[in-house]
């Protein structure tokens, strides 16, 4: 009797392979058409592979706990001549465009190769994030995050990373020196992984620093540019609270208080102390509070009032001589505003009709594009710029 292959089907649009969990029948068992005979696990769920026709299980080539790409032959069913011919004819809808008349001239046994080719992974398949059970256990054993596999060029179906690829990568790493990552660095890495699951966008504008520098000379102690920016962001968000809302499921949660974080660089990482209700705090009182938070951050002993989740934060990457950057908001934040390095630039003055020197910097805002669109972010930035141009309003 002819034999018909049991093929690993395309189990989902983004599924390139699956791991065999259980063989539900035995060799020699009679099976019906579309009977569930093999349980497989993908990165989404446990699913079943069914028989292409009725008959008797002739053999299984699949083994439990092994991973097979879409299109693989997992076993064979001894079928009737009629079923074998019918399945062979159906296999003409393949990437090879086999003509029906040629297929019918072939013996029924060739149904195996044709059916397999009909279910191969499409050309140009983008690959999946699927990790086999064996590889998942291995990376858990080593304390490695699945996203770390992104640096490995996979040789499996759809570009997947196989166990052999992973072990070869470990051999490559063993030739390098290393140090243990600090808890601070691991915390930052975890936050950035979670933040990057959202679609983030960034826009930037130029801002004059001269009004800020002139105003801070009248205050003692004088706030730094980051505090001016934080205060301006707080006031702007109090007027446009929707810009700091969180999208959870099908609901948008608007903040109940304007709590703004200010990024502080510490050893091997960043800490973001939070100024609660910053829109209501006088600018003149912020330097003392910031000094206290800064010292506590460097000792990694922030007071409780500075630990609450912020709705947004600011970062002054200009202190590093950086002109432009795309900072990433923390997972609990919808946006982050950054300030670049200040330098003297030519600025066209409409009143005098000539270029004049102006100390300016680049201001960037990175935001969750699910919540904020371009127009909304643009209006928020224009309001921040207007407040920085008149710091007496802060």
N, C-alpha and C positions, 0 to 999 in steps of 0.2 A: 504493500500500500504506500502511496506517496506520503511524504511528511511535510507539514506546514509549520513555519517558525512562529514561536511566540516572541513578539518584538516589544522592547521597551518603548512605550509610546511617548509622544510629546505631552507631558503631564501639565504643562502650563506655558504661558508665553515666555517666561523668564527662566524656565527649568531646562538645564542642559544634561542632567544626570540624576540618578536616584540610587539609594542603597537598598539592597534586598534585606528585608526584615524577616520574612517567613515564607516558606513554600507551603501553600494551603492544601495541596493534593500530592499524591505519590505517583511515581512512575508506574504505569499499568492501570491507573484509575481511568474510568470512563468520565468524560466531561461533556458539558453542553456548550452550545455557542454562547459567547459572552459570559462564561462562568469565571468568577474571580479565582485565580490560581496562584498568584504571587502577590504578597504585600511588600510595598516599597516605601521608603521614607525620603521625602524631598526636604528642602529647607523651609517648606511651608506646612506640610502635613503628611500623614500616612495615607497612602492611596493604594489602589489595586490595579494589577495588570490582568487583563481578561483574555480568554481564548479567542482566536479568530474564527473557530468553527467547532462543531462537535467532533468527537473522536476519542482516541485513547492517548494518554500522555506517554510519548515514546522515550523522552529523556529530558533532563534539566542540565543546562550548561551553567546556569547561574548558581552562585553559592551565597549562603546567608552571611550578612555583614560585609559583603563585597559591593563596590560601587560600579555602576555601568552607565555609559552615556546613552542618550536617546538614540534609538535605532539599533541597539545591540540585540542580538539573538539570545534569549534567555532559556529557551527549550524548544521542544518540537511536539506537535500533535500528529499522530497517524490519522489521516483523514481519507474520505472517499475521493474517488477520481473526480467526481462532479465538484466537490468543495474546493479541491486543490486547483482545478482549472478556473473556477470562478474567482478565487483569490488571486491567482496569477494574472487574470485579466484585469482585476481591480487595481493591481500594482502598476498598471500603465500610467497612472497619474503620479509620475515620479519626476524627480529633477532631471532624469536622463531622457525624458520624453520618448519612452519605448513605444513603438507602434503596436497597435492591438494585433494586427495580422501576423507580425513577427513573433509576438508572444505566444499566440495560439499554436504556432508551428513548433514551439519548444515543448519538451516533456514537462509534466506537472512538477517534477522534482526541482525545476529551476525556480519555482515559486519562492523558495527560500531567499535566494539572492535578490530577486526583483522586489519582493515585499520589504526586505531590509533596506534597499536603496530608496524605496518610496517613503521611508520614514526617517531618513537621515536628518541631522541638524541642518537647517537651511544655510546656504552660502552667505557669509557675512554676518552670521550669528554673533551677537555682541558679547556673549559670555554671561555667566551668572555668578552670584555670590554664594552659591551652594558649597558647603563644606561637608565632606563625607563623614560618616560616624567615626571611622578610624582616625581621620585627620583631626576632627573636632576633639576627640579624646586626647590626641597627642598634644595639641596646642594648649588644652586645658592643663595637662600634666606639666607643661613648661611655663604656665602662667603667661601665655602670649595672647594678645587680643586678636580676634579674627581680622580686624582692619589692617593689622601688620602684614597680612599676606599680600596686600596690594602692591608691594615692591617686587613680588616674585612673578616672573614670566611663566604662566601656566602652560603645560604641554597637553593638558587634557581637552576633552570636548568643549567647544565654545570658549577655549582659553582658561578653563578651570585649573586650579592649582592641585596637583596630585600629591600623594604622600611622598613619592620619589622626588618631586620638585621641592617639597618642603625640607626633606632631609638634605638635599644638595645645598639648599640655601643655608641650613644650619652649619654644614661643613665649611661653607664660604665664610660665615660669620666667625667661626672658631679660629680663623687666622688673624682676627683683629683683636686688639686690646679692648677692654671694656671696664665700666664701673657700674655699680648698682645705682639705679635711678632713685633720687630722693623722694620721700612722700609728697613733697611740694610739687616736684616735676610730674609725678604720676597724677596728682590731683588736677593740675593744669591740663595734662593730656586728656584726661577723662572729660573735663569740661568742654574742651575744644571738639572732641569727637561728638559729644551730644549736641553742641551748638551747630556743627556742620551738617546735621541731618535736615536743617531748614534751608530753603532757598534764600540766600543772602545777597543783597545788592549794595553798592557803594556809589555815592556821588560826592563831588568836591567843589569848593569855591574858594576864592581868595578873600582874606579878611585883613583889614588894617589893624595893626597893633597899637598905633599911636594914641588913640583915645584911652586905651587901657593903661598904657605906660604913663600918660599924663595924669590920669585919675589916681593911680596907685601911689603917686608921690605925695598925695594929700592924706593918705592913711598911714597909721602906725599902730601895730605892725601892718605892713602892706601885703595884700593878697598877691599870690603869683598868678600868671596867666591861666593856669588850669582851674583855679578857684573862680576867676571871672567867667570862664567858659562854663563851669559846672552850674554856677548861679544862673547864667543866661539860659542854659538848657532846662533848668528846673522851672523857670518862669514860662518859657515857651511851651513846655509840656503841660503846665497847669492850664494853659490856654487851649492846647490841643491834646487833651489826655488820650484821645483815640490813637495817637501816634505811639503810645507806649502800652497799648493793650496787648493782651496775650490771647492767642488763638488756641483753644483746647477743644478738640472734637468739632462740633458745629456751633460753638459758643465763643464769643469774644468778651474777655473780661477786662474792663477798664479799671485802672489803678485807683485805689482809694486814698493814697497819699503819694506825694512826689518825693521819692527816696532815690537819691542819685549817688552812684559810686564813683570814686576817683582812684584810678589804677596807680599802684605804688610798686616799684620794682624792689624785690628782696632777693636774698641769695637763692639762686636756682629757680626763680619763679616770680609770680606776681600775686599781690594781695590787693583786694579792692575794698577798702573801708567805705562805709555807706553813711552819707549825711541824710538823716531822716527829715522829712518835710522841708527840704532845702529851699523851696520857693518862698517859705515864710521866715527864713532865718536872715538876719541882717548880714550884709557882706562884710562889715567891719569885724564881726565876731568869728568869721570863718578861719582866719589865720591861726588863732590860738587852738581852735578845735582840730585843725589840720595837723598842726605840730604834734599834738597829743596822739592823734591817729597814726601819724608817720612813725613816731618812735615805737608805738605799740606794734605796728605792722612789722617793723624790722626785727622786733623781738618775738614776732608771731604770737602776740598776746592781745589781740584786739578786744576792746570792751564790748559787752553785749549789744549796746546800742549801735555799734558800727558793724554788726554781723548780719543784720536783717537783709533779706533779698532786696536788691535794687531793681527799679523798673528800667533804668538806663545808666550808663556810666560814661565818663570822659577819660581820655588818656592824652598826655602831652609827649608825643614822640619827638617833638622838636628839640627837647633837651638832649637828644642823641645826635642832633645834626641832621635828622631825617626830614625831608621836605614833604613827602606824601606817603601815605600808607593806607591799608584797608584792614583796620582792626576788626576783630570778631567779637560780637556781643556774647556775654555769658548765656547759658541755657535759659535762665530765668528772666533775661532782659530781651527787649524787642529791638533795642538800638544802642549803638555806642558812637560817641562823637570824638574825633581826634584832632589835635592841633599840631601843625608842623613847625619847622624851623623858620624863625623870622629873619628876613634879610631885606636890605634896601633895594627897591625896584622902581623903575620909571612908571609913573601913573599919570594918565591924561586928566588934567584939571579943566573942566568945562568953563569955569569962571574966567581963568586967565588965558585959556586957549593954548596951553602948552603943557609939556610933560614936566612933572615935578617929582622929586624923590619921595618915596613913601615906604615906611617899614611895614611889611606885610608878611603873612604866612598863609599856608593852605589849610583849610578846615575841611575835614571829611566826615561823612556820616555813613555808617554801615547799618543796615536794618533788615528785619525779617520781611521779605517781599510778600509773604502771605497776608500780612497785616497792613503794610504801608506800600502805597504805590508811588510812582515818580512825582506826581503833582503834589501829593500830601507831604512827601519828604522835602520837596523843594520849598513849599510854603513854610515848613518848620524851620528849615535852614535860613530862609530870608528873615524870619522873626528873630532867630538867634543872632544874625548879623546886625539887625537893627538895635538889639539890646547892647551888643558889644560896642556899637558906634556911640551909644549914649550910656556909659557905665554908671552915671549918676542915677539911672533908673533901677539899677540892681540893688 
